[in-house]
């Protein structure tokens, strides 16, 4: 199809050149170049992510990059775009750099990371916190829920997702022991995992999260991500609910995962967990926003005009409607396929609360702007 279009276009251009012969000399047009202002934060991204890791960190909203799931989402704020970039550099990238050497992430890291400000709420009531596409791109949602003071929240909303999705990239390069798939063979279900709301309903089958029961690929990525990010209380909940049989399966899965990471990637998972935990705990003490970036953030905020009383009232009505029925955020069905992974978590109403914080939402065919005062 592309060949046909190109040939037709070339033919049309040839005819145009012939008909113009002797009348007018056609000069080739210069390509249209668009440029975007490069801020001091953009230069930081170039020096710390793009040049060393070849990672294009897209914190600005781009519809073709940020809305691939067909959902209605809003952009991440500049402040949280900065916060998450600094956090990923120090924790996710820093942990692997420290344990696997500086060339490891330069070779295997995704080429693109995108952000959206709100979570993706699916028709089935689940929330997509991130997704990976073909080993090249990782998308993070819910950026407006960023909280540097809570390690548990950082792990739950962002770091767990990054470790999970990055494991898919590693698995596409080197396969794990396929005996892993047999340990919970009867428990996998592509959609039924959503109905296992209580911990004992999945832990007793040897799964560490409900989502890990979707298929073996999601299972081993969840085991890896949970091993790195779960705190003691979370592990206790899973272990207590698993029972004897479930714990035997979980122990076997963890051992296969550890052996795979050590044999194929020379990474000691206990050391990675300790390093990742330490680095995540340091985020609360770090100054994530540089002084010159504060001015950028202030400039962005000044671009918003104050809401009129009528608009403020409309804003409250929209937010209240969203909190009553978060599924209004969803605009169309999304089917996964190929190398697309959606990392989903069972729906919790408080996650949807971030949807009313900022940006533009499409609700029942009309566009409403929901801005902070």
C-alpha positions as CSV (number, residue, x, y, z in Angstrom):
1,X,0.0,0.0,0.0
2,X,2.8,2.4,0.9
3,X,4.6,1.5,-2.3
4,X,1.5,2.3,-4.4
5,X,1.0,5.6,-2.8
6,X,4.6,6.5,-3.3
7,X,4.6,5.5,-7.0
8,X,1.4,7.4,-7.6
9,X,2.8,10.5,-6.0
10,X,6.0,10.2,-8.0
11,X,4.0,9.8,-11.2
12,X,2.0,12.9,-10.3
13,X,5.1,14.9,-9.7
14,X,6.6,13.8,-13.0
15,X,3.5,14.9,-14.9
16,X,3.7,18.2,-13.1
17,X,7.3,18.7,-14.1
18,X,6.6,17.8,-17.7
19,X,3.7,20.2,-18.0
20,X,5.8,22.9,-16.5
21,X,8.7,22.4,-18.9
22,X,9.7,25.5,-20.8
23,X,7.4,27.7,-18.7
24,X,8.8,27.7,-15.2
25,X,11.7,26.1,-13.4
26,X,10.4,24.3,-10.3
27,X,12.7,24.8,-7.3
28,X,12.6,22.1,-4.6
29,X,10.8,23.3,-1.5
30,X,12.8,23.4,1.7
31,X,11.5,20.9,4.3
32,X,9.2,22.3,6.9
33,X,11.0,22.4,10.2
34,X,9.3,22.9,13.5
35,X,11.2,23.6,16.6
36,X,10.3,23.6,20.3
37,X,11.8,25.9,22.9
38,X,14.5,24.1,24.8
39,X,14.3,24.9,28.5
40,X,16.9,24.2,31.1
41,X,15.0,21.1,32.1
42,X,15.1,19.9,28.5
43,X,18.9,20.3,28.6
44,X,19.0,18.3,31.8
45,X,17.0,15.5,30.1
46,X,19.4,15.6,27.2
47,X,22.5,15.3,29.4
48,X,21.0,12.8,31.9
49,X,18.6,10.6,29.8
50,X,18.9,11.1,26.1
51,X,22.7,11.2,25.6
52,X,23.8,8.5,28.1
53,X,20.8,6.1,27.8
54,X,19.2,7.1,24.5
55,X,15.9,7.6,26.3
56,X,13.5,10.2,25.0
57,X,11.5,11.3,28.0
58,X,8.2,12.8,26.7
59,X,6.7,14.8,29.6
60,X,4.8,17.1,27.3
61,X,1.5,15.8,26.1
62,X,1.5,14.3,22.6
63,X,-1.7,12.7,21.5
64,X,-0.1,10.1,19.2
65,X,2.2,9.0,22.1
66,X,0.0,9.5,25.2
67,X,-3.4,8.3,24.1
68,X,-2.6,5.0,22.4
69,X,-5.2,3.2,24.5
70,X,-8.0,5.4,23.3
71,X,-8.8,6.6,26.8
72,X,-9.4,10.2,27.7
73,X,-6.5,11.3,29.9
74,X,-5.0,14.7,30.9
75,X,-1.4,15.9,30.7
76,X,1.1,15.6,33.5
77,X,2.0,18.9,35.1
78,X,5.5,20.2,34.5
79,X,6.3,19.9,38.2
80,X,5.5,16.2,38.3
81,X,7.1,15.6,34.9
82,X,10.3,16.9,36.5
83,X,9.7,14.9,39.8
84,X,9.2,11.6,38.0
85,X,12.2,12.1,35.7
86,X,14.5,12.8,38.6
87,X,13.0,9.9,40.6
88,X,13.5,7.4,37.7
89,X,17.1,8.5,37.2
90,X,18.0,8.0,40.8
91,X,16.0,4.9,41.5
92,X,15.3,2.7,38.5
93,X,18.2,3.6,36.3
94,X,20.6,4.2,39.3
95,X,19.9,0.8,40.8
96,X,20.7,-1.1,37.6
97,X,23.7,1.1,36.9
98,X,25.1,0.3,40.4
99,X,24.4,-3.5,40.2
100,X,24.8,-4.3,36.5
101,X,27.3,-1.7,35.3
102,X,26.8,1.5,33.3
103,X,26.4,-0.2,29.9
104,X,23.5,-2.5,30.9
105,X,20.8,0.2,30.9
106,X,22.4,1.9,27.9
107,X,21.8,-1.3,26.0
108,X,18.5,-2.5,27.2
109,X,16.5,0.5,28.5
110,X,13.4,1.5,26.5
111,X,13.9,4.3,23.9
112,X,10.8,6.3,25.0
113,X,9.1,7.0,28.3
114,X,5.8,8.9,28.1
115,X,3.6,10.4,30.9
116,X,0.0,11.2,31.4
117,X,-1.4,13.0,34.4
118,X,-4.4,10.8,35.2
119,X,-4.9,7.0,35.4
120,X,-6.4,5.0,32.6
121,X,-9.7,3.6,33.9
122,X,-10.8,0.6,31.8
123,X,-14.3,-0.5,31.1
124,X,-13.9,-3.6,33.3
125,X,-13.1,-1.5,36.3
126,X,-9.4,-2.0,36.3
127,X,-6.8,0.8,36.2
128,X,-3.8,0.8,33.8
129,X,-0.7,2.2,35.6
130,X,1.7,1.6,32.7
131,X,2.3,-0.3,29.5
132,X,5.2,-1.4,27.4
133,X,5.2,-1.6,23.6
134,X,7.6,-3.9,21.7
135,X,10.5,-3.3,24.2
136,X,10.9,0.3,22.9
137,X,8.4,2.4,24.9
138,X,7.1,2.5,28.5
139,X,4.1,4.7,29.3
140,X,3.3,5.8,32.8
141,X,0.0,7.2,33.9
142,X,-1.3,9.0,37.0
143,X,1.7,11.4,37.3
144,X,-0.4,13.8,39.3
145,X,-0.5,11.3,42.2
146,X,3.3,11.7,42.7
147,X,4.3,12.0,46.4
148,X,8.0,12.0,47.2
149,X,7.3,11.6,50.9
150,X,5.8,8.1,50.5
151,X,8.1,5.3,49.4
152,X,5.2,3.0,49.3
153,X,3.3,5.3,46.9
154,X,6.4,5.7,44.7
155,X,6.7,2.0,44.5
156,X,3.0,1.3,44.0
157,X,2.3,3.9,41.3
158,X,5.6,4.3,39.4
159,X,8.6,2.1,40.4
160,X,6.7,-1.2,40.5
161,X,5.4,-0.3,37.0
162,X,8.9,0.5,35.7
163,X,10.5,-2.7,37.0
164,X,7.5,-4.7,35.7
165,X,7.6,-3.3,32.2
166,X,11.4,-3.4,32.0
167,X,11.3,-7.1,32.8
168,X,9.3,-7.6,29.7
169,X,12.1,-6.0,27.7
170,X,14.7,-8.4,29.3
171,X,12.4,-11.4,28.7
172,X,12.1,-10.5,25.0
173,X,15.9,-10.8,24.8
174,X,16.5,-13.9,26.9
175,X,13.9,-16.4,27.8
176,X,13.4,-17.8,31.4
177,X,13.0,-21.4,32.5
178,X,9.7,-22.5,30.9
179,X,9.0,-24.9,33.8
180,X,7.9,-21.7,35.5
181,X,4.7,-21.8,33.4
182,X,3.7,-25.2,34.8
183,X,3.7,-24.2,38.5
184,X,0.3,-22.4,38.3
185,X,-0.9,-23.7,34.9
186,X,-4.5,-24.2,36.0
187,X,-4.8,-20.7,37.6
188,X,-4.0,-18.5,34.6
189,X,-7.0,-16.6,33.1
190,X,-6.8,-13.7,30.7
191,X,-9.8,-11.9,32.2
192,X,-10.8,-13.9,35.3
193,X,-8.0,-12.5,37.4
194,X,-10.1,-9.3,37.7
195,X,-12.6,-11.2,39.8
196,X,-10.1,-12.3,42.5
197,X,-10.5,-9.4,44.8
198,X,-9.3,-11.0,48.1
199,X,-5.6,-11.8,48.6
200,X,-6.3,-15.4,49.5
201,X,-8.1,-15.9,46.2
202,X,-4.9,-15.5,44.2
203,X,-2.2,-16.1,46.8
204,X,-3.5,-19.6,47.6
205,X,-2.9,-20.5,43.9
206,X,0.7,-19.3,44.1
207,X,0.3,-15.7,42.7
208,X,1.7,-12.6,44.4
209,X,-0.9,-10.3,42.8
210,X,-4.2,-10.8,41.1
211,X,-2.8,-9.5,37.8
212,X,0.0,-12.0,37.8
213,X,-2.6,-14.7,37.1
214,X,-3.3,-13.2,33.7
215,X,-0.6,-15.4,32.0
216,X,2.9,-16.7,32.7
217,X,4.6,-13.7,31.1
218,X,2.8,-11.3,33.5
219,X,3.3,-13.7,36.4
220,X,7.1,-13.7,36.3
221,X,7.3,-9.9,35.7
222,X,5.0,-9.4,38.7
223,X,7.1,-11.7,40.9
224,X,10.2,-9.8,39.9
225,X,8.7,-6.3,40.4
226,X,7.1,-7.3,43.7
227,X,10.3,-8.9,45.0
228,X,12.0,-5.5,44.5
229,X,9.3,-3.1,45.7
230,X,7.0,-4.9,48.2
231,X,7.6,-3.9,51.8
232,X,7.5,-6.4,54.7
233,X,3.8,-5.8,55.4
234,X,2.8,-6.5,51.8
235,X,4.8,-9.8,51.8
236,X,3.3,-10.8,55.1
237,X,-0.2,-10.3,53.7
238,X,0.6,-12.5,50.7
239,X,2.4,-15.2,52.7
240,X,-0.3,-15.4,55.3
241,X,-3.0,-15.7,52.7
242,X,-1.1,-18.2,50.5
243,X,-1.2,-21.1,52.9
244,X,1.2,-24.0,52.7
245,X,0.6,-25.0,49.1
246,X,0.5,-21.4,47.8
247,X,3.8,-20.6,49.6
248,X,5.5,-23.6,48.1
249,X,4.6,-22.4,44.6
250,X,5.6,-18.8,45.4
251,X,9.0,-19.9,46.7
252,X,9.6,-21.9,43.6
253,X,8.7,-19.0,41.3
254,X,11.0,-16.6,43.2
255,X,13.9,-19.1,43.0
256,X,13.4,-19.5,39.2
257,X,13.3,-15.7,38.8
258,X,16.4,-15.3,40.9
259,X,18.3,-18.0,39.0
260,X,17.3,-16.4,35.7
261,X,18.4,-12.9,36.6
262,X,21.8,-14.2,38.0
263,X,22.5,-16.6,35.1
264,X,21.3,-14.5,32.2
265,X,22.0,-11.0,33.5
266,X,24.6,-11.4,36.3
267,X,22.2,-9.6,38.7
268,X,21.8,-10.7,42.3
269,X,18.2,-10.0,43.1
270,X,18.8,-9.6,46.8
271,X,21.4,-7.0,46.1
272,X,19.1,-5.2,43.6
273,X,16.2,-5.2,46.1
274,X,18.5,-3.7,48.8
275,X,19.8,-1.0,46.4
276,X,16.4,-0.1,45.0
277,X,14.9,0.2,48.5
278,X,17.7,2.4,49.7
279,X,17.5,4.7,46.6
280,X,13.7,5.0,46.8
281,X,14.0,6.0,50.4
282,X,16.4,8.8,49.5
283,X,13.9,10.5,47.2
284,X,12.1,12.3,50.1
285,X,15.4,14.0,51.1
286,X,16.4,15.0,47.6
287,X,15.7,18.5,46.0
288,X,14.1,17.3,42.8
289,X,13.3,20.8,41.5
290,X,16.3,22.9,40.6
291,X,15.9,26.7,41.3
292,X,15.9,27.6,37.6
293,X,13.1,25.1,37.0
294,X,10.8,26.8,39.5
295,X,10.6,29.7,37.2
296,X,9.6,27.4,34.3
297,X,6.8,26.0,36.5
298,X,5.7,29.4,37.6
299,X,5.5,30.5,33.9
300,X,3.4,27.5,33.1
301,X,1.0,28.3,35.9
302,X,0.7,32.0,34.9
303,X,-0.5,30.8,31.5
304,X,-3.8,29.8,33.1
305,X,-6.4,32.5,33.5
306,X,-8.4,32.5,36.8
307,X,-11.7,30.7,36.6
308,X,-14.9,32.7,36.5
309,X,-17.6,31.8,39.2
310,X,-19.5,30.0,36.5
311,X,-16.5,28.0,35.3
312,X,-15.6,27.2,38.9
313,X,-19.1,25.8,39.4
314,X,-18.8,23.7,36.3
315,X,-15.4,22.4,37.4
316,X,-16.9,21.2,40.7
317,X,-19.8,19.5,38.9
318,X,-17.4,17.7,36.5
319,X,-15.1,16.5,39.3
320,X,-18.0,15.3,41.4
321,X,-19.4,13.4,38.4
322,X,-16.0,11.8,37.8
323,X,-15.7,10.7,41.4
324,X,-19.2,9.1,41.3
325,X,-18.5,7.3,38.1
326,X,-14.8,7.2,37.0
327,X,-15.6,5.1,34.0
328,X,-16.8,8.2,32.3
329,X,-13.1,8.8,31.6
330,X,-13.1,5.9,29.2
331,X,-13.9,6.7,25.6
332,X,-13.4,3.5,23.6
333,X,-12.5,-0.1,23.8
334,X,-8.8,-1.2,23.7
335,X,-7.6,-4.5,22.6
336,X,-4.1,-5.6,23.4
337,X,-2.1,-7.5,20.9
338,X,1.3,-8.2,19.6
339,X,4.0,-6.9,22.0
340,X,1.7,-4.5,23.9
341,X,1.5,-5.1,27.6
342,X,-0.9,-3.2,29.8
343,X,0.1,-3.3,33.5
344,X,-3.3,-3.1,35.2
345,X,-4.3,-3.1,38.8
346,X,-7.7,-3.8,40.3
347,X,-9.7,-0.6,40.5
348,X,-9.6,1.5,43.7
349,X,-11.9,4.6,43.8
350,X,-9.2,6.8,45.4
351,X,-7.0,6.5,42.3
352,X,-9.6,8.1,40.1
353,X,-9.6,11.1,42.4
354,X,-6.5,12.4,40.5
355,X,-8.6,12.7,37.4
356,X,-10.1,16.0,38.5
357,X,-6.9,17.8,39.2
358,X,-5.9,19.4,35.9
359,X,-6.2,19.2,32.2
360,X,-8.9,18.6,29.6
361,X,-11.5,15.8,29.7
362,X,-14.0,14.6,27.1
363,X,-17.2,13.8,28.8
364,X,-20.4,12.7,27.1
365,X,-19.4,14.2,23.8
366,X,-18.5,17.7,25.1
367,X,-15.1,19.0,26.0
368,X,-14.6,20.5,29.5
369,X,-11.5,22.1,30.9
370,X,-10.8,21.3,34.5
371,X,-8.2,23.6,35.9
372,X,-6.7,24.2,39.4
373,X,-7.6,27.5,41.0
